[in-house]
Amino acid sequence: MIHSNEAATPQAAENKQAVCTGSEILLKALASEGVEVIFGYPGGAILPTYDEIYKLGMNHILARHEQGAIHAAEGYARITQKPGVCIVTSGPGATNVVTGIADAMMDSLPMVVITGQVATKVIGTDAFQEADMLGITMPITKHNFQIRSIDELAQTVKEAFHIAVSGRPGPVLIDLPKDISEKLGIFDYEEPVHLPGYQPTVKPNKQQIRKLLDKFKEAKRPVLLVGAGVLHAQASEELTAFARKFQIPVAQTLLGLGAFPGEEELHLGMAGMHGTYAANMALHKSDFLINIGSRFDDRLTGALEHFAPEACIAHIDIDPAEIGKNVHVEIPVVGDAKEALAMLLKGSGAIAEHDEWRKQVSDWKRDYPLWFHRDGEVIKPQELIQKLYEHTKGEAIVTTDVGQHQMWTAQHFKFNKPNRWITSGGLGTMGFGFPAAIGAQIAEPELPVLAITGDAGFQMTLQEMSILQELDLPVKIVIVNNASLGMVRQWQQRFHGERYSHSLFPIQPNFAKLAEAYNIKAVKVDKLSMLDEAIAETLAHSGPVLLEVCVAKEENVYPMVCPGTGHHCMEGVEPS
Amino acid sequence: MKRTITVLVNNKSGVLNRMTGLFARRQYNIDSITVGVTENPTISRMTFVVIVDSMENVEQMIKQLHKQVDVLKIKDITDEAIVERELALVRIGATPQQRGEIASLAETFRAQAVDIGKESMTLQITGNNEKIEAFIELVKPYGIQELARTGVTAVNRSSKISTDTSRLTLIN
């Protein structure tokens, strides 16, 4: 091990490499990775790095809570497909990003999180603002590092970025002790990444692809189930071409929305607990189900014993551990979705006749569309979402938290293009949607960004309105205000004898005044006849707007597959 | 069922923690773990004996282990020709009169006396799990004062390596 202070001078002369502090090395490495923006919040242990940010004048977005910073970085990552970078301090700063890291892990978002750490000589002594971030984040990161020596810093950053973006994307954490960020070392970024234990399979096995195509030739009732893996692989085009070529109906997971055009005839909509009748029945009756890049989440499958009971299942996934994890799979294909779809497209063209199946599927779509009942001047949340879609013509990025507003948005906003839909799918994080919208707007300044949140979720991270104010980011916050924890209330109504234990918010803050405090335009609407105008006014304004929409308080999300049941017994299917 | 799984990992601090943490949160039941450095000082070898309900369970466990960046190679060697050994140290009550009897008993198992006190003696035994179980059962009547077991460590035999390649095709 070379001690940097001694070794720096001769080596630097020889390699013409500069002697730098750890902080400089870190920022040079970030620049080498093409990082354009950092989301963060300073604090004691990360101060040397912040000093360097000051000197270099890097684009840094200051959140008002670390959770806001990391969700913004997630939003940025989702839109750009590049790693979101978040820098926070040790201890509480670091623990405040834990939710965002877990969220990114569940939704496979590429992230590099840098946490300050106390100096190496006091690590393990319960020093001031010390938290064991390596231990805390071990189960919620794709990989994590603690820098023990200045000499490994640059290479570690390189490895972190490589791990975050390759294979199945995910969050990587680098814990950087303060003394190391101050030590002198050499910035050497030439060494290639060498990780013998980490070799993701990108190209699928030809035999497995052939097996899939062979089975496909016999399939009478094929269905494609599409998850976020298709979006991560940027394989929407291939997917659309494949579905069109073979005329296969496409069901999407919550996170897969946008991978296949929402307006297409073959589009069945979202499948799962609050999916469409057509998507769920197609899964239930299918004889050949091809899952691409979805992990068969329990919210999607319903009770496993009733899931796709007649189907032979093929599963394409870059993460072999996802294959066979929840559902028995006959044809496993490990690889990147884009590569797999390209190989499938090249495969033989003859397939079994399935006109009857396609007709059945479109009959389901026609007979059992998503529905709601109008109620005078009361605004129904479903109609709000439909109107947002109409007003933007779908040309918008939409983010949400978790809950009723999330499900209504997934159901009623049609996503025709990839990377327009950002939601906390796996972890179901309240407070995610608004800061994620900030990251998305920074990544995509040209598109309108709608942060559709609930009144409860918004209150978890609303302090990030500061960023909107500071940067005059034109994010449109749409609060679907039903004065409750809507989904909790719905479950209490259905499963807990209408005992609304702490889920109703009879007293609400004045959201408009809150917006005013942050110097943000506010619009409030509670009458259906005024809704169009309010939306138009919101979208027309060039800066940020908070649009509060008071909606029907007791509206429920339907249809629904209740826990423990299968897709065939949906409740609240209604029209026919 | 019991499965024996060997894992080659980077010899870095915290790697064992990553493995056991993964086992714990995914509810895989570990029977024993042994860890030691290999002929290459940068690589350690771990031997896990796990108790699982099904082969799907083992497969999932192996796939999850594979996702760890520090894991270099994993093998389920349960059905292969292997040499597996465990070591146990047992201190049992032994009066001077009983020593001879215990010594002959130990000899049958190729166990060795490694310490003798006034009223007790400590025996060392190596072998596979069953042999050790049998030995402990046998010395129980003397009164076991202390017992330490290492857990299983294992390697493939040099010949007759079975080739059941039908399983775990995704990762092997």
Interface residues (C-beta under 8 A of the other chain):
Chain A: L134 G135 M138 P139 K142 H143 I163 L195 P196 G197 Y198 D319 P320 A321 I323 G324 K325 H328 P332 V334
Chain B: V9 N10 G14 N17 R18 G21 L22 R25 E56 E59 Q60 K63 Q64 H66 K67 Q68 V69 D70 V71 L72 L170 I171
